[in-house]
């Protein structure tokens, strides 16, 4: 059996159909470069590549092994399962040194932008032993299913916040010259994933406690609320949806929106409420996701009755102010799911995209509207302003944008933006692309009349968009009034009892966390002895496992865990550290367990006290309370 055949066999064993994909690529792909073999001064076979007018050696002509050895030295200590990203197989010395000189099992992601070089690699380098020792993923441009978007998802699954400090990367010599676009895209993918993970971590650190507090304050609204999935039952599927964001360009065409009222499903972001109401435009719904949104941003005559779609962790201040219909969707919260799915399994989902506007856009797509029109979705500092006038101030001040990121504009050649808005801009482009692959008739019109250009959208004025799409008369409020709350009387009664049991559940969690802490302390005592009693050691570990399952099985555990973001990520990171003796492993396990359970017990006690100050929801609401949920002291 040839080296090539052995390699195909090894690859197909770990990745079914890989051999077939490689053979298909051999038949269908046209050569894009020439591979020329030479011999280095130290007798090794090396290659140089001619691509168009460029000729580059992929190995050192004098010494092909030494640069790879120095790279391995520069990596420092590599922890077990640490991800290593390598672009380029033209010089196999780098991969060879990595897999042979590293004792711990690694997760190696190899990206090869040239199928020809990958084929040459398979014909000359036996890899089956390497794949037995490490998890190696080969990602080759030109192979079916290995598109850039899929690769980004792969990197996103591997490059998590807790793995970032242990990850390493290398672009093999001269790949940045031969494949400049691919190299830049490869680096950008990892940078974007890393930035996204860091942003999520910082956001969680900033909002974790606020989010849980908001959830505990807002959970009562589920008892008389609605699911977003219900909207698909009553909103006609032959009208457009309009997302009104609060970008600075909203001032240009806000008056045009009057013509769309009664001919589209208009959903506004929370910060757009005041400007719209000031123009006498009442949107059909508004959206909110921000846990710290001040009520003053929406506090205006007529606002509190407008139907609202919100996350359960949204600002409780705004939720308490609001008296209209409230719509919710699944967010991955255990206690929320118990209520949402009490009566039926269908709860509805929304892809958040990171902002309230992207969430509103996803909602309109999810309920089946054929066309979505974007208004005020600048995603940029048009006119050097962050928002439309009338949002935070009557007249928004101009910002100094000279050091901002510049992106292509809808009207202007370039407009300034910032990192998080750029992230939303990219999300829109990718999301719309996926939506249009699933439904070729789905259209998105960008009628912002300013701001950044969003990929896969049709650019036109709002006047033209309304003339073209808003043709059918519809009374959205009459449509919404056909809906009944998501819970019937029996399910609502159960939900009320469930919510009012939270203090007892937090108390039970506190007690079990304290018990788990004592068991970890006992483990520490055992491991501090000169000679470990193995039988006692195993017995305590079993008790710890049982206690931890009880802690994690408590519905309130997720809320407590969410508030301990830093501790959770520290524990996740430390899973990559391994001690070389059972005694050291036990000590480290005990140290982390004591720390975690001590904090879990404290947070459970804190939230238990907070929920004991609750007011109970009445089990049978009056007609007025169905509209504006009132409470009575327990």
Secondary structure, 3 states (H helix, E strand, C coil): CCHHHHHHHHHHHHCCCHHHHHHHHHHHCCCCCEEEEEECCCCCEEEEEEECCEEEECCCCCCCCHHHHHHHHHCCCCCCCCEEEEECCCCCHHHHHHHHHCCCCCEEEEEECCHHHHHHHHHHCCCHHHHHHCEEEEEECCCCCCCHHHHHHHHHHHCCHHHHCCCEEEECCCHHHHCHHHHHHHHHHHHHHHHHHHHHHHHHHHHHHHHHHHHHHHHHHHHHCEEHHHHHHHCCCCCEEEEECCCCCHHHHHHHHHHHCCCEEEEEEHHHHHHHHHCCCCCCEEEECCCCCCHHHCCCCCCCCCCEEECCCCCHHHHHHCCCCEEECECCCHHHHHHHCCCCCCCCECCCCCCHHHHHHHHHHHCCCCEEEEECCCCCCHHHCCCCCCCCCCCCCCCCCCCCEEEEECCCCEEEECHHHHHHHHHHHHHHHHHHHHCCCCEEEECCCCCECCCCCEECCHHHHHHHHCCCCCCHHHHHHCCCCCCCHHHHHHHHHHHHCHHHHHHHHHHHHHHHHHHHHHHHHHHCCCCCCHHHHHHHHHHHHHHHHHHHHCCCHHHHHHCCHHHHHHHHHHCCCCCCCHHHHHHHHHHHHHHHHHHHHHHHHHHHHHHHCCEEECCCCCHHHHHCCCEEEC
